[in-house]
Amino acid sequence: MDPLTALRDYTIRNHLDKISRVGDDFHFGKEYTFPATIETAYRSKHVKSTHYTLETLHHFITNQHLKHSEYVQNASANRIPPVTLPDRKALQDYLTGKISSSDSIDFTMIVIPTAAEADAGDKIDQTADEDDLITNPIKWIKTMERPLKDREQILCCKNRDFYSFLTAATRRDEERQRQDALQRKDNLVAKSRIERGGEELGLGLDGGQKAKLHLKGSKIGEGVPIILVPSAFSTLITIYNVKEFLEDGVFIPTDVKVNQMKGVKPDCVTVQKKFSRDRVVTAYEVRDKPSTLKSEDWDRVVAVFVLGKEWQFKDWPYKDHVEIFNKVLGFYLRFEDDSVESAKHVKQWNVKIISISKNKRHQDRAAALEVWDRLEEFMRSRSR
């Protein structure tokens, strides 16, 4: 039996005094036990899609003699949601037996019978043949079943959303990516390439060709092409975030990377082209201090990300911009909505300007691929 029917039955039989509340449950004598906050089949006409709970109906029917204003104050004092005034008369008539039904009753909300009810043999559907129920257990089980909610109501979760699950999953994914980045053994990749004789540094050259670079010794990084980046934080690409941009195709602001790395600045970063169908892996050193390069190191400098300022080239062994960008491939990374003034000097140089979005990170991959395509073409032309 559902709680609404049980409450109506006890009201009509004048047995309300046999209903007692113990903790969070209502005990209907020794017959039934229901949770106090269980929703009944009686819907409110005033509050849409709201079903009155058992404690609300019990408090209402036991205080039906009170004026509505007094009843509402009493319910509020007991922290029980009250029955609204438009619902009061019809609900009272139904519970006291003056009317047999109401269009406010939705029996799709009837709860599954409790164990106490199941033990009471006389509470099973009396219309069913008892002998048939005994010989057909499946039919007995179906007789006891009651629908809780329909397919639309089951999708309604009060005070629930999936935002917390999304943020938790995002945090785990970011932490995994950070750990993967820390565990990359990029220097070992560069060393193994040199120990194999360079293997054309992944440039796709024929077996007999050798890159025209100075491959001396086997020290990690020695002989590997060098990419220079600005040391200033005012540029988009720095030694802090160049790895994620070139390897993963994702731009991460420098200040974010500085916090992740706890302010530890690397002297050199090794990057390699990973998001490619080519089986050959290309390794490059990235540095941001030209003043520390030796004369033989400058022969390995193949590219530079420019800041757009003249002073960036003060320690370079070349006389002017024409000579610099004839020997070294230049890139200038900017946000697509930056003003034209920010690149006025760069437009006078032989530099490739690459624009990225401030917010659309899925577009970073295309920008990184453009850098790799131009860099590999430049290396092939230099090795001839």
KOLVOMAR-165874 format. One record per residue: x, y, z of N, C-alpha, C in turn; residue in one letter. Coordinates in steps of 0.02 Angstrom, whole numbers. Layout:
REM KOLVOMAR-165874
neast  nnorth  nup  caeast  canorth  caup  ceast  cnorth  cup  rest
X  Y  Z  X  Y  Z  X  Y  Z  a .
...
END
This chain:
REM KOLVOMAR-165874
neast  nnorth  nup  caeast  canorth  caup  ceast  cnorth  cup  rest
42  -60  0  0  0  0  44  62  0  m .
22  112  -37  60  174  -40  44  218  20  d .
86  266  37  76  307  98  13  350  96  p .
-7  375  37  -67  416  33  -129  374  50  l .
-133  315  20  -191  271  34  -192  250  107  t .
-132  235  134  -129  214  204  -153  270  250  a .
-131  332  237  -151  389  278  -226  401  273  l .
-254  396  212  -326  405  203  -365  351  240  r .
-341  289  236  -374  234  270  -376  245  346  d .
-320  266  374  -317  277  446  -359  338  467  y .
-364  387  422  -404  447  438  -478  429  439  t .
-500  391  389  -571  372  385  -590  328  444  i .
-545  284  464  -559  238  520  -547  271  588  r .
-528  336  585  -516  374  647  -460  342  690  n .
-408  319  654  -351  288  687  -287  330  681  h .
-295  395  674  -236  438  668  -192  434  730  l .
-223  418  787  -183  414  848  -136  354  848  d .
-147  307  801  -104  248  797  -43  260  751  k .
-42  319  720  15  336  678  66  373  722  i .
126  347  725  178  378  767  241  389  725  s .
276  442  742  339  457  707  397  436  751  r .
440  393  724  500  370  759  560  388  716  v .
597  438  739  654  461  699  631  492  634  g .
652  464  579  635  490  512  580  448  479  d .
546  406  516  495  362  487  428  371  523  d .
374  358  485  307  355  514  287  281  519  f .
263  262  578  240  193  588  164  194  592  h .
132  158  547  59  151  546  42  88  586  f .
38  96  652  28  38  695  85  -10  685  g .
68  -74  673  118  -124  658  113  -147  585  k .
74  -109  546  61  -129  477  112  -103  427  e .
123  -37  430  166  -6  379  217  41  411  y .
271  50  375  322  99  394  344  135  331  t .
341  201  333  362  241  275  409  296  298  f .
456  316  256  498  374  272  455  437  277  p .
471  481  323  431  541  333  431  586  272  a .
488  588  237  494  635  180  477  603  114  t .
449  544  114  431  511  51  377  551  16  i .
382  558  -50  331  594  -87  270  549  -98  e .
212  577  -89  150  540  -99  124  552  -169  t .
67  521  -184  38  528  -251  -3  591  -259  a .
-9  631  -205  -50  691  -209  -8  750  -232  y .
-27  779  -290  10  835  -318  -22  902  -299  r .
20  952  -294  -5  1019  -280  -26  1052  -345  s .
-85  1082  -345  -106  1120  -403  -75  1190  -404  k .
-56  1213  -346  -28  1280  -341  46  1281  -358  h .
83  1230  -337  155  1225  -351  164  1169  -402  v .
181  1188  -462  183  1140  -518  236  1086  -505  k .
219  1024  -523  263  966  -520  287  951  -449  s .
249  973  -398  267  960  -329  218  909  -299  t .
245  856  -270  205  806  -236  214  816  -161  h .
159  818  -124  163  827  -52  195  766  -20  y .
237  778  31  268  723  67  220  697  120  t .
238  638  146  196  607  196  192  649  260  l .
249  678  281  248  719  342  205  781  333  e .
203  809  272  160  867  259  87  849  266  t .
68  792  235  -3  771  237  -23  751  308  l .
21  717  344  5  696  412  -3  757  458  h .
42  805  451  37  865  492  -27  904  475  h .
-44  905  411  -105  941  390  -168  909  418  f .
-174  844  411  -237  811  431  -245  810  507  i .
-189  810  543  -194  811  616  -206  882  643  t .
-198  932  599  -210  1002  619  -263  1034  575  n .
-308  994  547  -359  1019  501  -408  1067  535  q .
-412  1064  601  -457  1107  638  -432  1179  643  h .
-368  1190  629  -339  1257  635  -357  1300  575  l .
-361  1366  586  -368  1411  530  -305  1406  487  k .
-312  1422  423  -255  1411  378  -194  1452  400  h .
-204  1514  421  -147  1555  442  -112  1525  503  s .
-153  1499  551  -124  1467  610  -89  1402  591  e .
-120  1366  544  -89  1303  522  -21  1315  489  y .
-17  1366  446  46  1381  412  99  1401  462  v .
81  1440  513  130  1459  564  154  1398  603  q .
107  1353  617  126  1292  654  173  1248  612  n .
158  1242  548  200  1203  503  270  1233  498  a .
272  1299  493  337  1333  488  378  1323  552  s .
344  1326  610  378  1316  673  408  1246  678  a .
374  1198  647  398  1128  648  441  1112  587  n .
454  1163  546  496  1155  485  468  1101  439  r .
403  1104  430  369  1057  385  336  1098  329  i .
348  1081  266  316  1118  211  240  1114  217  p .
204  1170  213  131  1169  223  93  1153  158  p .
31  1134  167  -15  1126  110  -40  1196  91  v .
-41  1211  27  -63  1277  6  -138  1285  13  t .
-160  1346  18  -231  1360  28  -275  1333  -29  l .
-254  1341  -94  -296  1314  -148  -305  1238  -146  p .
-257  1203  -115  -261  1130  -111  -297  1106  -49  d .
-308  1149  -1  -331  1128  65  -398  1091  64  r .
-449  1121  35  -517  1093  38  -520  1025  4  k .
-495  1020  -57  -499  956  -94  -459  902  -59  a .
-401  919  -32  -360  869  3  -395  845  67  l .
-424  891  103  -460  872  165  -519  827  150  q .
-556  842  97  -613  801  78  -591  731  58  d .
-534  727  23  -511  661  1  -486  619  60  y .
-447  648  104  -420  610  160  -474  589  209  l .
-527  629  217  -580  612  264  -634  568  233  t .
-628  553  168  -675  508  135  -736  541  105  g .
-739  607  105  -797  640  75  -798  632  0  k .
-740  628  -31  -735  613  -103  -689  553  -111  i .
-702  514  -164  -664  452  -173  -602  461  -217  s .
-598  515  -254  -540  525  -298  -530  600  -310  s .
-473  615  -341  -457  685  -357  -410  686  -416  s .
-417  737  -459  -372  742  -516  -302  763  -496  d .
-293  777  -431  -226  794  -407  -186  732  -389  s .
-217  674  -393  -183  612  -373  -149  581  -435  i .
-85  568  -427  -45  537  -481  -14  473  -453  d .
-44  416  -468  -22  354  -439  41  325  -471  f .
69  362  -521  135  340  -545  189  353  -493  t .
172  392  -441  220  407  -388  215  360  -329  m .
172  308  -334  164  261  -279  230  225  -267  i .
250  219  -205  314  188  -188  307  113  -183  v .
363  78  -185  364  5  -176  345  -12  -105  i .
303  -62  -93  282  -79  -25  341  -98  19  p .
337  -84  83  390  -100  130  388  -173  148  t .
442  -195  182  445  -265  202  389  -282  251  a .
372  -234  295  319  -246  343  252  -258  307  a .
242  -221  252  181  -229  213  181  -296  178  e .
240  -316  153  244  -379  117  228  -438  163  a .
247  -431  227  234  -485  274  160  -490  292  d .
123  -435  282  51  -437  298  14  -464  238  a .
-6  -529  244  -37  -562  187  -101  -530  165  g .
-138  -499  212  -202  -469  193  -194  -404  157  d .
-130  -377  150  -120  -314  115  -104  -324  42  k .
-93  -386  21  -81  -400  -50  -145  -390  -88  i .
-140  -374  -151  -197  -361  -193  -251  -414  -184  d .
-306  -393  -155  -359  -441  -139  -396  -465  -201  q .
-387  -430  -257  -422  -449  -317  -388  -508  -351  t .
-326  -522  -332  -290  -577  -363  -310  -643  -330  a .
-310  -696  -368  -326  -761  -342  -267  -786  -299  d .
-280  -801  -235  -226  -818  -188  -191  -882  -208  e .
-230  -931  -231  -198  -994  -252  -153  -984  -312  d .
-176  -939  -357  -136  -924  -416  -72  -890  -397  d .
-75  -845  -347  -15  -810  -325  35  -858  -294  l .
10  -909  -258  55  -956  -226  90  -999  -278  i .
54  -1021  -329  83  -1064  -380  122  -1026  -433  t .
112  -961  -436  146  -920  -487  184  -864  -452  n .
246  -877  -431  283  -825  -394  296  -762  -434  p .
303  -769  -501  315  -710  -542  255  -663  -539  i .
196  -692  -541  136  -651  -536  130  -619  -468  k .
152  -655  -415  151  -627  -348  198  -566  -343  w .
257  -573  -375  306  -518  -374  277  -458  -411  i .
246  -469  -469  216  -414  -507  160  -381  -469  k .
124  -421  -429  70  -393  -389  97  -343  -337  t .
158  -357  -313  188  -314  -262  223  -253  -292  m .
236  -254  -356  273  -199  -387  230  -137  -395  e .
261  -79  -386  228  -15  -398  279  32  -431  r .
257  70  -480  305  116  -514  323  174  -467  p .
388  191  -467  411  249  -428  404  313  -468  l .
433  314  -527  431  373  -569  428  352  -642  k .
405  397  -685  405  382  -757  473  403  -786  d .
481  392  -851  546  403  -883  566  476  -885  r .
519  522  -881  535  592  -880  555  614  -809  e .
518  590  -759  532  609  -691  599  583  -667  q .
621  525  -693  684  496  -671  743  539  -693  i .
734  581  -744  787  625  -768  793  689  -727  l .
744  703  -685  744  764  -645  781  751  -580  c .
838  783  -571  878  776  -510  881  843  -475  c .
845  850  -420  845  913  -385  912  925  -352  k .
936  987  -358  999  1008  -327  1057  965  -350  n .
1056  942  -411  1111  902  -438  1132  929  -506  r .
1196  928  -520  1221  943  -587  1287  907  -597  d .
1311  909  -658  1372  872  -676  1434  916  -678  f .
1428  979  -656  1486  1024  -659  1544  1000  -616  y .
1527  974  -556  1581  951  -512  1618  892  -542  s .
1581  848  -577  1613  791  -609  1658  815  -666  f .
1635  866  -703  1675  892  -759  1739  924  -734  l .
1734  965  -682  1794  998  -656  1843  947  -627  t .
1818  896  -593  1862  845  -565  1898  807  -620  a .
1861  790  -673  1892  754  -729  1944  798  -764  a .
1929  863  -770  1977  909  -802  2041  915  -761  t .
2033  920  -695  2092  925  -652  2135  862  -657  r .
2104  804  -658  2142  742  -665  2179  739  -731  r .
2146  761  -784  2177  760  -850  2236  808  -853  d .
2228  868  -824  2283  916  -824  2342  890  -782  e .
2327  858  -727  2381  831  -685  2418  775  -722  e .
2380  733  -758  2412  680  -797  2458  708  -850  r .
2434  760  -886  2475  790  -937  2538  821  -908  q .
2531  852  -849  2589  883  -817  2640  831  -797  r .
2616  774  -770  2662  721  -751  2697  691  -811  q .
2659  683  -866  2689  656  -927  2743  702  -953  d .
2730  768  -950  2780  816  -974  2843  814  -932  a .
2836  806  -867  2894  803  -823  2935  740  -833  l .
2902  687  -855  2936  623  -862  2967  612  -931  q .
2956  659  -975  2985  650  -1042  3061  651  -1038  r .
3091  606  -1069  3165  603  -1067  3191  629  -1134  k .
3181  694  -1143  3197  723  -1208  3273  724  -1222  d .
3311  736  -1170  3384  738  -1181  3410  670  -1204  n .
3380  616  -1178  3401  550  -1199  3383  538  -1273  l .
3328  567  -1295  3309  561  -1365  3361  594  -1409  v .
3380  655  -1389  3430  691  -1428  3497  654  -1429  a .
3517  627  -1370  3581  591  -1366  3581  529  -1410  k .
3525  492  -1409  3522  431  -1449  3525  446  -1523  s .
3497  504  -1543  3500  523  -1614  3572  538  -1634  r .
3609  571  -1591  3678  587  -1608  3721  525  -1608  i .
3709  479  -1561  3747  416  -1559  3733  373  -1620  e .
3677  382  -1651  3663  345  -1713  3692  379  -1774  r .
3731  431  -1761  3764  466  -1817  3722  521  -1845  g .
3673  545  -1807  3632  600  -1832  3572  577  -1870  g .
3580  527  -1913  3526  502  -1956  3487  559  -1988  e .
3526  607  -2012  3497  665  -2046  3450  705  -2001  e .
3455  694  -1935  3416  733  -1887  3341  731  -1903  l .
3320  674  -1932  3248  666  -1944  3223  708  -2001  g .
3266  726  -2048  3244  771  -2102  3221  734  -2163  l .
3222  668  -2161  3198  629  -2218  3247  628  -2276  g .
3313  635  -2263  3363  636  -2316  3378  565  -2337  l .
3409  558  -2396  3430  492  -2421  3485  466  -2377  d .
3496  400  -2380  3545  368  -2336  3615  396  -2344  g .
3634  417  -2405  3702  440  -2416  3713  513  -2399  g .
3658  550  -2388  3665  621  -2374  3678  633  -2300  q .
3712  686  -2285  3724  707  -2216  3707  780  -2209  k .
3676  797  -2153  3659  868  -2142  3723  908  -2133  a .
3723  966  -2161  3782  1009  -2158  3783  1047  -2092  k .
3788  1007  -2038  3793  1036  -1971  3854  1005  -1937  l .
3881  1039  -1889  3940  1014  -1854  3918  964  -1801  h .
3928  899  -1815  3910  846  -1769  3974  820  -1736  l .
3996  856  -1683  4059  838  -1650  4044  806  -1583  k .
4077  750  -1569  4070  718  -1504  4002  687  -1493  g .
3989  667  -1431  3925  635  -1415  3892  665  -1354  s .
3912  724  -1335  3881  757  -1278  3809  775  -1294  k .
3764  769  -1245  3693  781  -1256  3683  852  -1283  i .
3649  857  -1339  3634  922  -1369  3685  946  -1418  g .
3746  920  -1416  3798  944  -1461  3784  919  -1532  e .
3780  965  -1580  3764  946  -1648  3691  950  -1665  g .
3649  958  -1615  3577  963  -1626  3559  1035  -1646  v .
3515  1045  -1695  3496  1112  -1716  3468  1153  -1657  p .
3478  1218  -1659  3458  1262  -1605  3403  1310  -1628  i .
3353  1318  -1586  3301  1369  -1596  3307  1419  -1539  i .
3311  1483  -1555  3316  1535  -1504  3248  1567  -1492  l .
3233  1580  -1429  3171  1615  -1410  3190  1674  -1366  v .
3147  1725  -1363  3162  1783  -1320  3161  1764  -1246  p .
3201  1800  -1207  3201  1789  -1135  3150  1833  -1100  s .
3121  1881  -1136  3073  1928  -1107  3005  1894  -1100  a .
2968  1910  -1046  2902  1882  -1035  2849  1916  -1078  f .
2866  1971  -1111  2817  2008  -1150  2801  1974  -1216  s .
2839  1923  -1234  2826  1886  -1296  2783  1824  -1281  t .
2749  1799  -1331  2705  1741  -1320  2744  1677  -1309  l .
2797  1667  -1347  2836  1606  -1342  2900  1619  -1302  i .
2909  1579  -1250  2970  1583  -1209  2996  1512  -1197  t .
3051  1508  -1161  3080  1441  -1148  3035  1401  -1101  i .
2989  1435  -1067  2944  1401  -1021  2888  1363  -1059  y .
2860  1393  -1110  2802  1363  -1142  2813  1338  -1213  n .
2875  1343  -1238  2888  1323  -1307  2878  1248  -1318  v .
2891  1209  -1266  2885  1136  -1272  2813  1114  -1286  k .
2766  1140  -1246  2696  1122  -1256  2670  1146  -1324  e .
2694  1204  -1346  2670  1231  -1409  2695  1189  -1468  f .
2760  1176  -1471  2788  1140  -1529  2775  1065  -1526  l .
2774  1035  -1467  2765  963  -1463  2692  942  -1462  e .
2652  978  -1422  2582  958  -1413  2533  1000  -1452  d .
2557  1056  -1482  2513  1100  -1519  2464  1136  -1474  g .
2486  1156  -1414  2443  1191  -1366  2482  1251  -1338  v .
2452  1310  -1343  2483  1369  -1314  2461  1378  -1242  f .
2511  1381  -1197  2499  1394  -1126  2535  1459  -1108  i .
2500  1508  -1079  2533  1571  -1061  2594  1560  -1017  p .
2644  1602  -1026  2707  1595  -989  2697  1597  -914  t .
2655  1643  -890  2646  1648  -818  2616  1585  -788  d .
2573  1551  -826  2545  1488  -802  2599  1435  -796  v .
2642  1431  -846  2696  1382  -845  2746  1397  -790  k .
2760  1461  -778  2807  1479  -724  2780  1454  -657  v .
2716  1462  -646  2686  1437  -584  2689  1362  -579  n .
2677  1328  -635  2679  1255  -635  2749  1229  -621  q .
2798  1265  -647  2869  1245  -639  2899  1275  -576  m .
2857  1312  -537  2878  1342  -473  2939  1388  -483  k .
2939  1423  -539  2990  1474  -551  3056  1448  -574  g .
3065  1382  -580  3129  1354  -602  3136  1362  -678  v .
3186  1400  -699  3195  1413  -770  3249  1367  -799  k .
3232  1329  -851  3282  1285  -882  3330  1324  -927  p .
3392  1302  -930  3440  1334  -974  3430  1313  -1046  d .
3406  1251  -1055  3396  1224  -1121  3338  1175  -1120  c .
3297  1176  -1173  3241  1130  -1179  3247  1094  -1246  v .
3237  1028  -1245  3239  989  -1307  3167  977  -1330  t .
3152  992  -1392  3086  981  -1420  3092  936  -1481  v .
3039  902  -1495  3037  858  -1553  2966  858  -1582  q .
2963  847  -1647  2898  846  -1680  2864  779  -1666  k .
2808  782  -1631  2774  720  -1611  2710  708  -1650  k .
2671  761  -1662  2606  751  -1695  2616  751  -1770  f .
2645  697  -1795  2659  690  -1867  2651  617  -1886  s .
2633  605  -1948  2627  537  -1974  2696  509  -1992  r .
2745  552  -1997  2813  529  -2013  2840  488  -1955  d .
2875  435  -1970  2903  392  -1919  2968  422  -1891  r .
2998  469  -1927  3060  499  -1905  3046  554  -1855  v .
3083  556  -1801  3075  606  -1749  3130  658  -1754  v .
3111  721  -1754  3159  776  -1760  3171  807  -1691  t .
3234  814  -1672  3250  843  -1607  3285  910  -1617  a .
3267  959  -1575  3297  1026  -1577  3309  1049  -1505  y .
3362  1090  -1497  3373  1124  -1434  3339  1193  -1438  e .
3311  1213  -1382  3283  1281  -1377  3320  1318  -1322  v .
3347  1377  -1339  3384  1418  -1290  3358  1489  -1293  r .
3372  1527  -1240  3351  1598  -1240  3407  1646  -1220  d .
3471  1621  -1220  3528  1663  -1203  3580  1659  -1258  k .
3574  1701  -1310  3622  1700  -1365  3694  1715  -1342  p .
3700  1753  -1289  3767  1772  -1265  3807  1713  -1241  s .
3775  1658  -1225  3811  1599  -1200  3833  1552  -1257  t .
3812  1566  -1318  3831  1523  -1374  3903  1536  -1396  l .
3937  1482  -1411  4005  1487  -1438  4001  1496  -1514  k .
4057  1512  -1544  4058  1525  -1616  4035  1464  -1656  s .
4054  1402  -1633  4033  1343  -1670  3959  1328  -1658  e .
3931  1354  -1603  3860  1344  -1590  3816  1383  -1638  d .
3841  1440  -1661  3800  1481  -1706  3786  1446  -1773  w .
3830  1399  -1791  3818  1361  -1853  3758  1314  -1845  d .
3738  1302  -1782  3681  1258  -1770  3616  1296  -1759  r .
3619  1362  -1756  3558  1402  -1748  3519  1402  -1814  v .
3459  1376  -1813  3419  1370  -1874  3356  1412  -1874  v .
3333  1433  -1815  3270  1471  -1812  3270  1515  -1750  a .
3228  1567  -1753  3221  1613  -1696  3149  1638  -1694  v .
3122  1642  -1634  3058  1675  -1622  3074  1747  -1601  f .
3053  1794  -1642  3073  1864  -1630  3024  1899  -1584  v .
3052  1947  -1547  3012  1988  -1502  2985  2050  -1536  l .
3019  2070  -1591  3000  2131  -1626  3039  2192  -1603  g .
3092  2180  -1563  3134  2234  -1538  3205  2226  -1564  k .
3238  2282  -1577  3306  2281  -1604  3356  2250  -1556  e .
3347  2264  -1491  3397  2241  -1442  3400  2166  -1436  w .
3351  2129  -1462  3354  2056  -1459  3415  2028  -1494  q .
3442  2065  -1544  3497  2039  -1586  3565  2071  -1569  f .
3570  2102  -1511  3633  2137  -1495  3692  2090  -1485  k .
3680  2028  -1465  3735  1980  -1455  3744  1932  -1514  d .
3712  1949  -1570  3716  1905  -1627  3777  1922  -1670  w .
3810  1872  -1700  3871  1884  -1739  3856  1903  -1812  p .
3802  1939  -1824  3784  1958  -1892  3776  2034  -1894  y .
3787  2064  -1953  3790  2137  -1956  3721  2170  -1959  k .
3671  2137  -1989  3605  2168  -1994  3551  2115  -2001  d .
3489  2139  -2007  3432  2093  -2011  3432  2054  -2075  h .
3456  2082  -2128  3458  2047  -2192  3500  1985  -2186  v .
3560  1991  -2157  3604  1934  -2150  3575  1883  -2100  e .
3545  1909  -2047  3516  1864  -1996  3464  1818  -2026  i .
3415  1848  -2063  3359  1808  -2087  3373  1775  -2154  f .
3433  1783  -2180  3457  1742  -2235  3486  1677  -2208  n .
3513  1680  -2147  3546  1622  -2117  3500  1585  -2068  k .
3452  1622  -2040  3409  1594  -1987  3336  1606  -2005  v .
3295  1555  -1993  3224  1561  -2007  3190  1599  -1949  l .
3150  1650  -1966  3119  1691  -1915  3044  1680  -1909  g .
3020  1679  -1847  2948  1673  -1833  2928  1728  -1784  f .
2867  1754  -1794  2838  1802  -1747  2768  1778  -1730  y .
2758  1759  -1666  2693  1734  -1644  2655  1790  -1610  l .
2592  1799  -1632  2551  1853  -1605  2479  1829  -1598  r .
2440  1866  -1557  2368  1852  -1554  2335  1883  -1614  f .
2285  1850  -1642  2254  1872  -1704  2219  1939  -1699  e .
2199  1958  -1638  2165  2022  -1631  2211  2078  -1604  d .
2277  2065  -1603  2324  2118  -1583  2326  2173  -1636  d .
2344  2233  -1615  2348  2289  -1660  2405  2280  -1710  s .
2399  2313  -1767  2450  2310  -1819  2515  2341  -1795  v .
2511  2391  -1751  2570  2426  -1726  2618  2378  -1691  e .
2590  2326  -1660  2633  2280  -1623  2681  2242  -1668  s .
2668  2240  -1733  2711  2202  -1779  2741  2247  -1833  a .
2743  2313  -1821  2766  2357  -1875  2839  2346  -1892  k .
2882  2332  -1843  2953  2318  -1857  2961  2250  -1890  h .
2923  2201  -1866  2929  2133  -1892  2912  2129  -1966  v .
2864  2171  -1987  2843  2169  -2058  2899  2191  -2105  k .
2949  2225  -2078  3005  2247  -2119  3059  2193  -2124  q .
3052  2140  -2086  3101  2086  -2086  3075  2026  -2125  w .
3120  1982  -2143  3102  1920  -2178  3082  1868  -2126  n .
3024  1880  -2095  3000  1840  -2040  2928  1817  -2054  v .
2913  1755  -2036  2846  1729  -2044  2804  1748  -1983  k .
2749  1784  -1993  2703  1803  -1940  2649  1750  -1934  i .
2642  1722  -1874  2592  1669  -1861  2545  1694  -1807  i .
2481  1691  -1821  2430  1716  -1774  2394  1658  -1741  s .
2380  1667  -1676  2340  1618  -1639  2284  1655  -1603  i .
2233  1617  -1582  2177  1646  -1546  2192  1651  -1472  s .
2162  1700  -1439  2171  1706  -1367  2133  1653  -1329  k .
2080  1626  -1358  2037  1580  -1321  2029  1512  -1354  n .
2033  1508  -1420  2019  1446  -1455  2082  1403  -1460  k .
2094  1363  -1407  2155  1324  -1403  2158  1267  -1454  r .
2101  1246  -1480  2102  1193  -1530  2133  1216  -1596  h .
2142  1282  -1605  2173  1308  -1665  2249  1312  -1660  q .
2277  1301  -1600  2349  1306  -1591  2387  1255  -1631  d .
2358  1196  -1640  2392  1142  -1675  2411  1162  -1746  r .
2365  1196  -1780  2379  1217  -1849  2437  1266  -1851  a .
2441  1311  -1802  2495  1360  -1800  2562  1325  -1787  a .
2562  1276  -1742  2624  1239  -1727  2646  1198  -1788  a .
2599  1169  -1824  2616  1131  -1885  2647  1176  -1938  l .
2623  1238  -1942  2651  1285  -1990  2724  1300  -1973  e .
2740  1305  -1909  2809  1315  -1888  2852  1255  -1909  v .
2827  1195  -1895  2865  1135  -1912  2875  1128  -1987  w .
2823  1142  -2026  2828  1135  -2099  2882  1182  -2127  d .
2881  1245  -2105  2930  1293  -2130  3000  1276  -2104  r .
3005  1252  -2043  3070  1235  -2015  3101  1176  -2052  l .
3061  1125  -2067  3088  1067  -2102  3108  1084  -2174  e .
3068  1126  -2207  3086  1148  -2274  3151  1188  -2274  e .
3159  1231  -2223  3220  1270  -2217  3281  1225  -2205  f .
3272  1173  -2164  3328  1127  -2149  3346  1087  -2211  m .
3296  1067  -2250  3312  1031  -2311  3351  1074  -2361  r .
3331  1137  -2366  3367  1181  -2412  3438  1195  -2387  s .
3447  1198  -2322  3513  1212  -2293  3560  1152  -2300  r .
3532  1093  -2302  3575  1032  -2303  3598  1014  -2373  s .
3571  1049  -2422  3590  1031  -2491  3662  1052  -2505  r .
END
